[in-house]
Amino acid sequence: MNLTIHPLIVLLFFPGGLFLLASGLVFQWADRKLVARFQNRVGPRFLQPLADVLKLLAKEEIIPEGAHRGLFVALPIIALAAALTAALYVPMFGVQPFFSFQGDLIVTIYLLSALTISLGLAGANSVDRFSLVGATRTLTQLFSYEAPFLLAVIGPALAAQSWQISKINAYAGETTWFIVAQPIGFLVALVGLMGKLELPPFDAPEAETEIVAGALTEYSGRGFALFRLSKDIELVIGLTLVAAFYLGGIANPLDFVLKTGGLLLVMALLQTAFARLRIDQTVGLWWRVGALMGLVQILAILAGIYIRQWWL
Amino acid sequence: MTLEKHGENRFVVPIGPQHPALKEPGHFEFVVDGEIVTGASVRLGYVHRGIEKGAEDRTWTQNLYLMERICGICSHIHATAFVQGVEKLAGVEAPPRARAIREIFAELERIHSHMLWLGVAAHEGGFDALFMYSWRDREVVMDMLEMLSGNRVHYSANLIGGVKYDLTPDMMDKIREGLNYLEERLAHYLDVVNNDETFIGRTRGIGTMTREQAQLLGAVGPTARASNFAYDVRVDAPYAAYAEFPVEMVVAQEGDLHARFVVRILETMESIRVLRRIFENMPESELVTRVPRRIPAGETISRVEAPRGELFYFIASGGGEKPERVKVRTPSLCNWGTVITLAVGHKLADMPMILAGIDPCFSCNDRLVMVKRNRQDPQVWTWADLRNYGIEYYR
């Protein structure tokens, strides 16, 4: 679908801005509800995530002693801005991305990493011991999943011969789904996304039974709300990206709902099925298994491309 | 800043008294080097309730209800320990059927306690699915206890000299049905504990305690039995009806967290088996024998196997309507030493599970600690003294 809308509306309402925030909340609700149902719980009501955000926004934000005030206030905003910006390059809701250029794939991924880094910095900008341990773990985890995730996303890019998300998306729609041709890449991308979002079993950075809320322990009120919102948006972007690349592209809103919904279902199941990994286990898993699998996939794709060129 | 505060270049991670991992207040300090714990300490006493002192102000019968309130999870076993001590002092014995019913309650309580623990321990390891499912299934045994006594937590089944509630054949059938379901579910959980890769990664080889360590540190209950220390009051000094309906002791060799999971689950299955045996040969008799209002003077100890290990009561009677002294030592108190010792060398992420591994019950083990401050004679404190001290302390 290709729409022409005034850029200001794109940024503030659809598909950026408000609509994106709302979809983040809807996805958070769907994720929580699915996990709850898998765990034999009732789960939250539909408006619960919105209620949480509104409540947090209305509350006083306490800036703890020992933290840099400017950084403390700025980091949640930077995180949210990074997430919102990243959404502009991704075919959100089945609409063609409004800003697109050669190499926007890399920009998107780095914007998502910027989010994680501001999370880590937020934890480090504190004298609270839970925050510090959480920040260490957040950044350690960043260094472990980032490379395999990147390798997994590069797979379709190589096959499509482009670094532009919209082109890869279009190419994925034309050929057989990449999940068939590159199953390993799909797996690494999906699990990598879970690591990126710090979802169970990769939730060591915010393991509440050990370090309370990890990097965000000292955050309250507005800052906490913004961080949570940016994570929700990251969830939508990540799902869209993986669906666009591996599940035959996203061409219209129905595609978007079905494919991201299906992915979310699988992800919720994976979240329920395992015990939390320790941070050393997470790192070991990603470097020993994830990165190697990603590399094997890339080599296979490269070999495939050369063989095809040689034949033609 | 943190480092300066502690001066010795130590990085201390405090857990508790308020912390998401702890459902009851206790304070732990873990000195960490990166993720590795290099030192640990514990501070207890946040929920001291003055129960032992309170017991001296109540009659023998009133005390039954007080003792039951020491613990909300193993309430029946506290009352049983107390009642058996009092019966020993009075020189009476409960009728056979009453003793069998005491055992039935005790074993049902063990099932619910171990299933509760399974959920909590899984939650500490971030395995919330197991937590939710085991607690859902625990409702089955809670319903049984409610059917028998009308209560889910404090059943107050015991009387001095017998029990309050009888079991009808209809009730036994219902319990049997529930037990069949539970046995099936427990077999499934045992399978999960033994075969789930991520779960094994968090439990096998973690917090390993040798038999010698268990003996040295005075560990009791499933914690000790998981380290191949075969000691179970139900087997070694049978009380209630355990002589007629014996249980098999469950021990494991490994001594790690995984072994503690296995021992507790197998113990629960053993409880189900012994319950079935009792139902087959339920003795017929009265439920209560007559006990004098005044208990003859004397001192006695009473030991029972609570779900967490050996529970120890010392009871002294002056020959009146009220006890002169009741001393309670709960199993959790014996097991703290193992936590502090085993914590060193492990990762911070393992701490909640090692902590939960002994199935701690904070409120039960908080007893009076004598503080010698501004007092001439610290040995004898009256109720008024204690009350004043408490008010002054928190002012």
Interface residues (C-beta under 8 A of the other chain):
Chain A: F38 Q39 N40 R41 G66 V127 R129 F130 L132 V133 P200 P201 D203 A204 A207 E208 T209 E210 I211 V212 T272 A273 F274 A275 R276 L277 R278 I279 D280 Q281
Chain B: M1 T2 F11 V12 V13 P14 H19 P20 A21 V32 E35 A122 H123 E124 G125 G126 F127 D128 A129 L130 M132 Y133 R136 D196 T198 F199 G201 R202 K347 L348 A349 D350 M351 P352
